[in-house]
Amino acid sequence: MFVKSISAYNIKSSLNKIEIDDNLKFFFKSSEKMKEISTNEVNLIITSPPYFNYVKYGKGIGHETTYDEYLLNLKKVFEECHRVLSPGGTFVINITNMKSRLKVEKKSFLYPLVANVIKIMADIGFIFFDEIIWVKGNANNGALKGKPLFGSYPYPPTPKILDSIFENILVFRKEGKRKKVDKSIKESSKLTKEEWIEYTKGIWFIEPDRKAKHPATFPIEIPKRLIKMYSFKGDVVLDPFAGTGTTLIAAYILDRKSIGYEINNCFKEEFIQKFEKIIQE
Ligand SMILES: C[S@@+](CC[C@H](N)C(=O)[O-])C[C@H]1O[C@@H](n2cnc3c(N)ncnc32)[C@H](O)[C@@H]1O
């Protein structure tokens, strides 16, 4: 197997894997089976799953012909996540209800993704623990420039609420008690009072990452906050739908170990560029 080191950082890249030091492992394969991870090895999972029939990444979940099939495939990955997550561990899912498109579904409705994901997670045995609303700022990327474009404007009864304004961050727990951490690790993982107050407000105003080539990356501030809130230094953080590896980079910066799975290896290059840029900032 051809393995090479790239750049000043100890980045080792082979066909289906990138490794940085002994701290970050990024596998370019499906997360339906994560045989590289042993049972109960992970302390925290943070992910943003692909949406149904929306963004075409190339292959993987989201390309199914029916919504039910899509949910079944998501469930397979979440079950595998349950296996690798340690007792008392946290699993955070960033998702939102998805609007149908007239061109595709021929009628207007919402796919109830948030409700469906909560049900799937409960069926697997996770505890629904908390929730945060991520407000993405400027309505529809500001594309409307203040113009009222939607629905039956200016008359009732069918105005449409703007798309892409907020997303849900759902926090789940696996039953059980996590192992105690050393006092020194606990101390060095402490949040500041300002961080604590800001993060626990439950509504986060954070601009989306508009520069990314990947169509659905989340800004690094999201995994950074979640990692600080739900893990200790040295913990293992997993993202089973890693995309450009934002979660992994946040974990690396915050001295956590990380593992990622991404089925489309076309995001490899963007991951390396993003890693080097963020590390240098
Ligand atoms: C919403 S994106 C995640 C973006 C990521 N949070 C970031 O910041 O770059 C979902 C990703 O899941 C990937 N994916 C879909 N099915 C998968 C599977 N079975 N295993 C691993 N990755 C998969 C898609 O290719 C896509 O990149």
The ligand as an SDF file (V2000), in Angstrom:
LIG
                    3D

 27 29  0  0  0  0  0  0  0  0999 V2000
  -24.0780   16.5710    5.6360 C   0  0  0  0  0  0  0  0  0  0  0  0
  -22.6200   15.8470    5.0520 S   0  0  0  0  0  0  0  0  0  0  0  0
  -21.4920   16.0300    6.3970 C   0  0  0  0  0  0  0  0  0  0  0  0
  -20.6700   17.2820    6.3060 C   0  0  0  0  0  0  0  0  0  0  0  0
  -19.6740   17.4370    7.4680 C   0  0  0  0  0  0  0  0  0  0  0  0
  -20.3470   17.7110    8.7280 N   0  0  0  0  0  0  0  0  0  0  0  0
  -18.6700   18.5580    7.1710 C   0  0  0  0  0  0  0  0  0  0  0  0
  -18.5990   19.5300    7.9580 O   0  0  0  0  0  0  0  0  0  0  0  0
  -17.9810   18.5100    6.1440 O   0  0  0  0  0  0  0  0  0  0  0  0
  -22.9640   14.1270    5.0860 C   0  0  0  0  0  0  0  0  0  0  0  0
  -21.8700   13.2480    4.5010 C   0  0  0  0  0  0  0  0  0  0  0  0
  -22.2050   11.8740    4.6910 O   0  0  0  0  0  0  0  0  0  0  0  0
  -21.5790   11.1210    3.6470 C   0  0  0  0  0  0  0  0  0  0  0  0
  -22.1450    9.7590    3.6180 N   0  0  0  0  0  0  0  0  0  0  0  0
  -23.3140    9.3250    3.0720 C   0  0  0  0  0  0  0  0  0  0  0  0
  -23.4830    8.0040    3.2970 N   0  0  0  0  0  0  0  0  0  0  0  0
  -22.4110    7.5750    4.0100 C   0  0  0  0  0  0  0  0  0  0  0  0
  -22.0080    6.3290    4.5670 C   0  0  0  0  0  0  0  0  0  0  0  0
  -22.7710    5.2250    4.4270 N   0  0  0  0  0  0  0  0  0  0  0  0
  -20.8360    6.2610    5.2420 N   0  0  0  0  0  0  0  0  0  0  0  0
  -20.0430    7.3690    5.3900 C   0  0  0  0  0  0  0  0  0  0  0  0
  -20.3710    8.5790    4.8780 N   0  0  0  0  0  0  0  0  0  0  0  0
  -21.5320    8.6980    4.2040 C   0  0  0  0  0  0  0  0  0  0  0  0
  -21.8430   11.9980    2.4210 C   0  0  0  0  0  0  0  0  0  0  0  0
  -20.9610   11.6930    1.3540 O   0  0  0  0  0  0  0  0  0  0  0  0
  -21.6620   13.4220    2.9840 C   0  0  0  0  0  0  0  0  0  0  0  0
  -20.3530   13.9060    2.7600 O   0  0  0  0  0  0  0  0  0  0  0  0
  1  2  1  0
  2  3  1  0
  2 10  1  0
  3  4  1  0
  4  5  1  0
  5  6  1  0
  5  7  1  0
  7  8  2  0
  7  9  1  0
 10 11  1  0
 11 12  1  0
 11 26  1  0
 12 13  1  0
 13 14  1  0
 13 24  1  0
 14 15  1  0
 14 23  1  0
 15 16  2  0
 16 17  1  0
 17 18  1  0
 17 23  2  0
 18 19  1  0
 18 20  2  0
 20 21  1  0
 21 22  2  0
 22 23  1  0
 24 25  1  0
 24 26  1  0
 26 27  1  0
M  CHG  2   2   1   9  -1
M  END
$$$$
